């Protein structure tokens, strides 16, 4: 889930797994897999960064672990 802001400033949380498309028209428009659309204040790169951070949290770090446990040893 990612925290975003509608154009009027209201915060809402969106399930990033349902995002199908991001467009800048010039406002950022998010289209979900069910064709529902959201227009947000964040730029396309900001939304992408939030999605990547969300995916890192849920895929890379199992419950109870820390990022330090996964540092590369050279």
C-alpha positions in Angstrom: 0.0 0.0 0.0 1.3 3.5 -0.9 0.3 6.8 0.6 -0.7 9.4 -2.0 -2.5 12.8 -2.2 -5.5 13.8 -4.3 -5.2 17.2 -6.0 -7.1 18.9 -3.2 -4.5 17.5 -0.7 -6.6 14.6 0.8 -4.4 11.6 1.7 -5.4 8.2 0.7 -3.7 4.8 0.5 -3.7 2.8 -2.7 -2.9 -0.9 -3.3 0.1 -0.7 -5.5 -0.4 -4.2 -6.8 -3.5 -3.1 -8.7 -1.8 -0.3 -10.7 -1.9 -1.0 -14.4 -0.8 2.4 -15.8 0.7 5.8 -14.8 0.3 8.8 -17.0 1.2 12.5 -16.8 -1.6 14.5 -18.5 -0.1 16.9 -17.1 -1.5 15.7 -13.7 -0.5 12.2 -12.7 -3.3 9.8 -13.5 -3.2 6.3 -12.1 -5.3 3.6 -13.8 -6.0 0.4 -11.9 -6.5 -3.0 -13.3 -10.3 -2.5 -12.9 -10.1 0.7 -15.0 -10.7 2.9 -12.0 -8.7 6.1 -12.3 -7.1 8.4 -9.6 -5.5 11.8 -10.2 -2.8 12.6 -7.7 -0.4 15.4 -6.7 2.7 13.2 -6.9 4.7 13.1 -10.1 5.0 9.8 -12.1 8.6 9.4 -10.8 7.5 9.9 -7.2 4.7 7.3 -7.6 7.2 4.9 -9.1 9.6 5.4 -6.2 6.8 4.8 -3.7 5.9 1.6 -5.5 9.5 0.4 -5.5 9.9 1.1 -1.8 6.7 -0.7 -1.1 7.8 -3.8 -3.2 11.2 -3.8 -1.4 9.5 -3.8 2.0 7.2 -6.7 1.2 9.5 -8.8 -1.0 13.0 -8.3 0.3 12.7 -8.1 4.1 10.9 -11.1 5.7 9.1 -10.3 8.9 11.5 -9.8 11.8 14.5 -9.1 9.6 16.4 -5.9 9.0 18.1 -4.5 5.9 21.5 -5.0 7.5 21.0 -8.8 7.4 21.0 -8.6 3.6 24.0 -6.4 3.0 26.4 -7.8 0.3 29.7 -9.1 1.6 32.6 -8.6 -0.7 
